[in-house]
Amino acid sequence: MAGAMVVHGHGGGGRDRDRDRSSPGGSGAPQVDTGKYVRYTPEQVDALERVYSECPKPSSLRRQQLIRECPILSNIEPKQIKVWFQNRRCREKQRKEASRLQTVNRKLSAMNKLLMEENDRLQKQVSRLVYENGYMRTHLNNPSVATTDTSCESVVTSGQHQQQQNAVVPRPQRDANNPAGLLAIAEETLAEFLSKATGTAVDWVQMVGMKPGPDSIGIIAVSHNCSGVAARACGLVSLEPTKVAEILKDRPSWYRDCRCVDVLQIIPTGNGGTIELIYMQTYAPTTLAAPRDFWILRYTSGLEDGSLVICERSLTQATGGPSGPNTPNFVRAEVLPSGYLIRPCEGGGSMIHIVDHVDLDAWSVPEVLRPLYESPKILAQKMTIAALRHIRQIAHESSGEMPYGGGRQPAVLRTFSQRLSRGFNDAVNGFLDDGWSLMSSDGAEDVTIAINSSPNKLAVSHVNPSQMSTAIGGGVLCAKASMLLQNVPPALLVRFLREHRSEWADPGVDAYSAAALRASPYAVPGLRASGFMGSQVILPLAHTLEHEEFLEVIRLEGHSLCHDEVVLSRDMYLLQLCSGVDENAAGACAQLVFAPIDESFADDAPLLPSGFRVIPLDAKTDAPSATRTLDLASTLEVGPGGTRAPSDASSTSNTRSVLTIAFQFSYENHLRESVAAMARQYVRTVVASVQRVAMAIAPSRPGGQLEMKNPPGSPEAHTLARWIGRSYRFHTGAELLCTESQSADASLKALWQHSDSIMCCSLKAAPVFTFANQAGLDMLETTLIALQDISLEKILDDDGRKALCSEFPKIMQQGFAYLPGGVCVSSMGRPVSYEQAVAWKVLGDDDAPHCLAFMFVNWSFV
């Protein structure tokens, strides 16, 4: 009946839960070990464990109730019960911490193994480079010398031999019905893939910012001087190899540019593997290039060390094998030996090596767009890193640590993200087999209009598709355009478009899009000036593990729109997907996609996505740029003889990117022409707005950055900084800007980097902000450009406005006042708390009031 006599506490094992330290009990108490420990019977321990599983920290009343309800505990004092629960919680915490440390240790051990293998690979690469350097020196010093030394095993990838490898010798055509022939191709593919994944067949250069660690995404590298473009990743995930393989094979779930993957034939092999013949289509990233398709052999097999490998390559006339399907309007691209090496880790999880190596036929696109198809960094972001991130995301969700957004499971939210991205890609590409057809233009070629009246499109785009199936008829219309941006980082532009919708959006168009979701939608045949843009509130739903992509609901408040003498006042909602807003992610595509939704926001809510995509282009010395933005559709000449792009030798821009815009609208047949005219004009208006914003926020323009790491350097900024610091010192007697130097640059830098939020507003009846330091911009969640659109009254709550009104006479008479702490609101609608605010008059050189300055001390988002 008695439990084992094991002392529990900070150590010990076995059934240490059945003894607890307590005072000696009286008659009838459990057996006491030397007057210091209480021994519990197994039945008592089980009863306590049941309660602990329901309530780990019971109250005093609950513990007394437990003693009354469980007769076997009736002879235990309440204090002893309390001690048991304290010790039980302590043991649970220790177990969790021990488990966490074991997990970290396994990750570090696996990462150490990975780094050692990477170090061995780099040593081989160094040996090969040293050999090649010696070979070239010998050849240059004595051209008549011909070396035949091949003692270095790495010479197989020397420059001359690599050229021979790239020029693949055609093999005899292999019959699709001959599994032995396909297996030979598969084994060759496996060997070449492994030489890239763990060997030196490709010169890999590590991407900047991708540093290994237990919590990092892994080691990411891109190719250097090889045929096509290639990217490589090594990382750790907490999923078993078979689950990882299942995820990676489902390419449309993580590769956003993948339109479809059709497995046309599956052939089992004698070694337990499988060969699959696959036809894959991918979307074009812009409206100015054709989509790609691939005819691929995929080989799945196990290795002797227990690893699982999935490798693939295109079947071409050179490789042999059966011919794949040909689809009009697609450009056939080639997958060079690529794949995934998945190795089990000790203690669970997997170590993954990913290699993506493709030739996207860059010569078939306009010259200005070729960097999109020649950049290994873009390939790495779109495919290699995306695959690794998706696996890590699934692993994190499987752990149960992922909070649900809006009460929905992560898989549901992930489906929304995929639907938004896919719908936008469909709109940009406008495939004929999806039902899209082009409308005649109005003479200008800057905006393309496509329509789709197929039932399938209507079914996924409208809540009430039967309404479109009536005698009136209807469909979906897409207006799209592409243009070149100069010297504007994609992340910078997309972040601005997300945070400042009023800079480019038209409330009338938003109302028209939202009305299509209602039972009786009305049509707006043209843009009107009768609407006004209300405030924008961002409601977060979900974000990926590394915050490179986030899903949110946008509430557009306070819209009023006059339509046929009817005034509509109703909040509108958008489901929005934003990605690629990290400026440090080399080659990352920035995207903002949104679709109107109704208040119910069901899991199967219909989506008609519109939005923006900005893709960086590698800098070129012959960049075609006469201005900061060019409309590519009107400047490119595409003819049967090839493609010509404009050029301007005087260009000095260092960065370029391609912006693609696509907006979708529903229509009824009798209003199709009117809606098309409205859509065409709207896209032109948006293009003009984006051009204006792009020129304003280009980092080369002083004071024009979205998030300036350095202060604006104009003479006016230096003067204002000097006035702010001098006025504060004059009114309060304290020093605001502590600098070692008295130079104007030092004062401005100190003001800009001040930890408290400092901002200035005009001395007008309705004060608006004219300047803010970096902390002020962060607090208001705005930029120097959009700061002028924010009024002081808008950010203060009722208490703040009352406090300011009561202290305003004192500010004007004495020059300053201290305001009590409170809560204000950012431009994005988020509440911000602050401990105290200081307001003072800023005096110019002539001692005349110039503006009011405010400092919000110790602010933070609530």
DAWOWO-V383611 format. One record per backbone hydrogen bond with DSSP energy under -0.5 kcal/mol. CO is the residue of the C=O (numbers start at 1). NH is the residue of the N-H. Records with the same first field share a line. If there is no record, write none. Layout:
BEGIN
CO: NH  NH
END
This chain:
BEGIN
1: 42
4: 6
11: 9
14: 16
15: 18
16: 19
18: 40
20: 38
26: 29
31: 39
32: 34
33: 36  37
36: 22
37: 33
38: 20  40
41: 45
42: 46
43: 47
44: 48
45: 49
46: 50
47: 51
48: 52
49: 53
50: 54
51: 54  55
55: 58
59: 63
60: 64
61: 65
62: 66
63: 67
64: 68
65: 69
66: 70
69: 71
70: 73
71: 74
73: 76
77: 81
78: 82
79: 83
80: 84
81: 85
82: 86
83: 87
84: 88
85: 89
86: 90
87: 91
88: 92
89: 93
90: 94
91: 95
92: 96
93: 97
94: 98
95: 99
96: 100
97: 101
98: 102
99: 103
100: 104
101: 105
102: 106
103: 107
104: 108
105: 109
106: 110
107: 111
108: 112
109: 113
110: 114
111: 115
112: 116
113: 117
114: 118
115: 119
116: 120
117: 121
118: 122
119: 123
120: 124
121: 125
122: 126
123: 127
124: 128
125: 129
126: 130
127: 131
128: 132
129: 133
130: 134
131: 135
132: 136
133: 137
134: 138
135: 139
136: 140
137: 141
138: 142
142: 145
145: 147
151: 153
152: 155
153: 156
154: 157
155: 158
158: 162
159: 163
160: 164
161: 165
162: 166
163: 167
166: 168
175: 178
177: 179
178: 181  182
179: 183
180: 184
181: 185
182: 186
183: 187
184: 188
185: 189
186: 190
187: 191
188: 192
189: 193
190: 194
191: 195
192: 196
193: 196  197
194: 198  199
195: 201
202: 204
203: 224
205: 222
207: 210
209: 211
213: 216
218: 220
219: 234
220: 207
221: 232
222: 205
229: 358
230: 223
231: 356
232: 221
233: 354
234: 219
235: 352
237: 350
240: 243  244
241: 245
242: 246
243: 247
244: 248
245: 249
246: 250
247: 250
249: 251
250: 253
251: 254  255
254: 256
255: 258
257: 259  283
260: 281
261: 263
262: 264  279
265: 277
267: 275
269: 272
273: 269
274: 300
275: 267
276: 278  298
277: 264  265
278: 280  296
279: 262
280: 294
281: 259  260
282: 292
286: 289
291: 331
292: 282
293: 333
294: 280  296
295: 315
296: 278  298
297: 313
298: 276
299: 311
300: 274
301: 309
303: 306
307: 303
308: 342
309: 301
310: 340
311: 299
312: 338
313: 297
314: 316
316: 320
318: 171
327: 330
329: 291
330: 332
331: 293  333
334: 336  359
335: 314
338: 312
339: 355
340: 310  342
341: 343  353
342: 308
343: 351
345: 348
349: 345
350: 237  352
351: 343
352: 235
353: 341
354: 233
355: 339
356: 231
357: 336
358: 229
359: 334
361: 364
362: 365
366: 369  370
367: 370
369: 372
370: 373  374
371: 375
374: 376
375: 379
376: 380
377: 381
378: 382
379: 383  384
380: 385  386
383: 387
384: 388
385: 389
386: 390
387: 391
388: 392
389: 393
390: 394
391: 395
392: 396
393: 397
394: 398
395: 399
396: 401
397: 400
401: 403
404: 406
405: 408
408: 405
409: 412  413
410: 414
411: 415
412: 416
413: 417
414: 418
415: 419
416: 420
417: 421
418: 422
419: 423
420: 424
421: 425
422: 426
423: 427
424: 428
425: 429
426: 430
431: 434  436
432: 435
435: 453
437: 451
448: 480
449: 439
450: 478
451: 437
452: 476
454: 458
455: 459
456: 460
458: 461  462
460: 607
462: 465
464: 467  468
465: 468  469
467: 470
473: 669
475: 667
476: 452
477: 665
478: 450
479: 663
480: 448
481: 661
482: 632  633
483: 659
484: 630
485: 657
487: 699
489: 493
490: 494
491: 495
492: 496
493: 497
494: 498
495: 499
496: 500
500: 503
501: 504  505
506: 510
507: 511
508: 512
509: 513
510: 514
511: 515
512: 516
514: 517
515: 518
518: 521
523: 525
532: 534  560
535: 537  557
537: 539  555
538: 540
539: 553
542: 551
544: 547
548: 580
549: 544
550: 578
551: 541  542
552: 576
553: 539  555
554: 556  574
555: 537  557
556: 572
559: 570
560: 532
561: 563  568
563: 566
565: 567
566: 563  568
568: 561
572: 556
573: 597
574: 554  576
575: 595
576: 552
577: 593
578: 550
579: 591
581: 583
582: 585
584: 586
585: 588
590: 614
591: 579
592: 612
593: 577
594: 610
595: 575
597: 573
598: 601
602: 605
610: 594
611: 662
612: 592
613: 660
614: 590
615: 658
617: 656
620: 623
623: 625
628: 486
630: 484  632
631: 635
632: 635  636
636: 638
637: 639  644
639: 642
642: 639
644: 637
648: 651
655: 487
656: 617
657: 485  659
658: 615
659: 483
660: 613
661: 481
662: 611
663: 479
665: 477
667: 475
668: 671
669: 672
671: 675
672: 676
673: 677
674: 678
675: 679
676: 680
677: 681
678: 682
679: 683
680: 684
681: 685
682: 686
683: 687
684: 688
685: 689
686: 690
687: 691
688: 692
689: 693
690: 694
691: 695
692: 696
693: 697
694: 698
698: 701
700: 702
701: 704
705: 784
714: 718
715: 719
716: 720
717: 721
718: 722
719: 723
720: 724
721: 725
722: 726
723: 727
724: 728
725: 729
726: 730
727: 731
728: 732  733  734
729: 733
734: 736
736: 738
737: 739
743: 747
744: 748
745: 749
746: 750
747: 751
748: 752
749: 753
751: 754
752: 774  775
756: 758
757: 856
758: 773
759: 854
760: 770  771
761: 852
762: 764
764: 767
765: 767
767: 792
768: 762
771: 760
773: 777
774: 778
775: 779
776: 780
777: 781  782
780: 827
783: 787
785: 788
786: 789
787: 769  790
789: 791
790: 769
791: 795
792: 795  796
795: 825
797: 801
798: 802
799: 803
800: 804
801: 805
802: 806
803: 807
804: 808
805: 809
807: 811
808: 812
809: 813
810: 814  815
811: 815
815: 841
817: 839
819: 837
822: 834
823: 797
824: 832
826: 829
828: 538
830: 826
831: 862
832: 824
833: 860
834: 822
835: 821
836: 857
837: 819
838: 855
839: 817
840: 853
841: 843
842: 850  851
844: 847
848: 844
851: 842
852: 761
853: 840
854: 759
855: 838  857
856: 757
857: 835  836
860: 833
END
